[in-house]
Amino acid sequence: MAKRRTNKEWQTLFEKYQSSHLSQRVFCERNELSLSTFYAKRQQLQTTESANISGFVKAEVVEKTTRYQ
């Protein structure tokens, strides 16, 4: 049976993949990962990260400091 990994474990694997400079296929073979699962989980985590970005910036209201004539 395949090992279940947490999102944090997958994130660590993706970071290792980025620094390995290997192809996805070779990286998956060396780490005993299913290539299709690697693709799917990578897409899932990227989608989740994109959804967490709200697009809003917190604004602070300050007191008016100048007078208009």
Phi and psi restraints in degrees (value plus and minus 20) as a CYANA .aco file:
   2 ALA   PHI     -90.7   -50.7
   2 ALA   PSI     128.9   168.9
   3 LYS   PHI     -97.0   -57.0
   3 LYS   PSI     115.2   155.2
   4 ARG   PHI    -106.1   -66.1
   4 ARG   PSI     111.5   151.5
   5 ARG   PHI    -137.5   -97.5
   5 ARG   PSI     127.4   167.4
   6 THR   PHI     -99.3   -59.3
   6 THR   PSI     146.4   186.4
   7 ASN   PHI     -80.3   -40.3
   7 ASN   PSI     -55.8   -15.8
   8 LYS   PHI     -84.3   -44.3
   8 LYS   PSI     -62.1   -22.1
   9 GLU   PHI     -84.1   -44.1
   9 GLU   PSI     -60.6   -20.6
  10 TRP   PHI     -84.4   -44.4
  10 TRP   PSI     -62.2   -22.2
  11 GLN   PHI     -79.9   -39.9
  11 GLN   PSI     -61.6   -21.6
  12 THR   PHI     -82.7   -42.7
  12 THR   PSI     -61.8   -21.8
  13 LEU   PHI     -82.6   -42.6
  13 LEU   PSI     -61.2   -21.2
  14 PHE   PHI     -86.3   -46.3
  14 PHE   PSI     -55.8   -15.8
  15 GLU   PHI     -85.7   -45.7
  15 GLU   PSI     -61.7   -21.7
  16 LYS   PHI     -83.7   -43.7
  16 LYS   PSI     -59.7   -19.7
  17 TYR   PHI     -81.0   -41.0
  17 TYR   PSI     -65.9   -25.9
  18 GLN   PHI     -79.6   -39.6
  18 GLN   PSI     -60.3   -20.3
  19 SER   PHI    -103.2   -63.2
  19 SER   PSI     -30.7     9.3
  20 SER   PHI    -100.2   -60.2
  20 SER   PSI     -44.7    -4.7
  21 HIS   PHI      40.1    80.1
  21 HIS   PSI       5.4    45.4
  22 LEU   PHI    -117.3   -77.3
  22 LEU   PSI     141.4   181.4
  23 SER   PHI     -90.0   -50.0
  23 SER   PSI     140.3   180.3
  24 GLN   PHI     -81.7   -41.7
  24 GLN   PSI     -59.9   -19.9
  25 ARG   PHI     -80.8   -40.8
  25 ARG   PSI     -68.8   -28.8
  26 VAL   PHI     -85.6   -45.6
  26 VAL   PSI     -62.9   -22.9
  27 PHE   PHI     -79.2   -39.2
  27 PHE   PSI     -65.2   -25.2
  28 CYS   PHI     -84.3   -44.3
  28 CYS   PSI     -61.0   -21.0
  29 GLU   PHI     -81.9   -41.9
  29 GLU   PSI     -64.7   -24.7
  30 ARG   PHI     -88.3   -48.3
  30 ARG   PSI     -47.6    -7.6
  31 ASN   PHI    -125.3   -85.3
  31 ASN   PSI      -7.4    32.6
  32 GLU   PHI      32.8    72.8
  32 GLU   PSI      29.6    69.6
  33 LEU   PHI    -132.9   -92.9
  33 LEU   PSI     127.7   167.7
  34 SER   PHI     -95.4   -55.4
  34 SER   PSI     108.6   148.6
  35 LEU   PHI     -82.0   -42.0
  35 LEU   PSI     -60.6   -20.6
  36 SER   PHI     -86.1   -46.1
  36 SER   PSI     -57.3   -17.3
  37 THR   PHI     -87.8   -47.8
  37 THR   PSI     -59.3   -19.3
  38 PHE   PHI     -78.6   -38.6
  38 PHE   PSI     -68.6   -28.6
  39 TYR   PHI     -79.4   -39.4
  39 TYR   PSI     -70.0   -30.0
  40 ALA   PHI     -83.3   -43.3
  40 ALA   PSI     -65.1   -25.1
  41 LYS   PHI     -88.2   -48.2
  41 LYS   PSI     -57.4   -17.4
  42 ARG   PHI     -82.7   -42.7
  42 ARG   PSI     -65.1   -25.1
  43 GLN   PHI     -83.7   -43.7
  43 GLN   PSI     -61.9   -21.9
  44 GLN   PHI     -81.9   -41.9
  44 GLN   PSI     -65.4   -25.4
  45 LEU   PHI     -88.6   -48.6
  45 LEU   PSI     -56.3   -16.3
  46 GLN   PHI     -85.4   -45.4
  46 GLN   PSI     -59.6   -19.6
  47 THR   PHI     -86.0   -46.0
  47 THR   PSI     -60.7   -20.7
  48 THR   PHI     -84.3   -44.3
  48 THR   PSI     -62.9   -22.9
  49 GLU   PHI     -84.1   -44.1
  49 GLU   PSI     -60.2   -20.2
  50 SER   PHI     -84.5   -44.5
  50 SER   PSI     -56.5   -16.5
  51 ALA   PHI     -89.7   -49.7
  51 ALA   PSI     -46.1    -6.1
  52 ASN   PHI     -97.4   -57.4
  52 ASN   PSI     -32.1     7.9
  53 ILE   PHI    -106.8   -66.8
  53 ILE   PSI      96.3   136.3
  54 SER   PHI    -103.1   -63.1
  54 SER   PSI     -46.3    -6.3
  55 GLY   PHI      66.2   106.2
  55 GLY   PSI     -20.5    19.5
  56 PHE   PHI    -125.7   -85.7
  56 PHE   PSI     130.4   170.4
  57 VAL   PHI    -139.8   -99.8
  57 VAL   PSI     116.5   156.5
  58 LYS   PHI     -92.0   -52.0
  58 LYS   PSI     107.6   147.6
  59 ALA   PHI    -130.7   -90.7
  59 ALA   PSI     125.2   165.2
  60 GLU   PHI    -133.8   -93.8
  60 GLU   PSI     108.5   148.5
  61 VAL   PHI    -106.2   -66.2
  61 VAL   PSI     108.5   148.5
  62 VAL   PHI    -135.6   -95.6
  62 VAL   PSI     138.0   178.0
  63 GLU   PHI     -88.6   -48.6
  63 GLU   PSI     122.3   162.3
  64 LYS   PHI     -83.3   -43.3
  64 LYS   PSI     112.3   152.3
  65 THR   PHI    -129.9   -89.9
  65 THR   PSI     -29.6    10.4
  66 THR   PHI    -143.8  -103.8
  66 THR   PSI     136.5   176.5
  67 ARG   PHI    -127.7   -87.7
  67 ARG   PSI     121.7   161.7
  68 TYR   PHI    -115.1   -75.1
  68 TYR   PSI     119.9   159.9
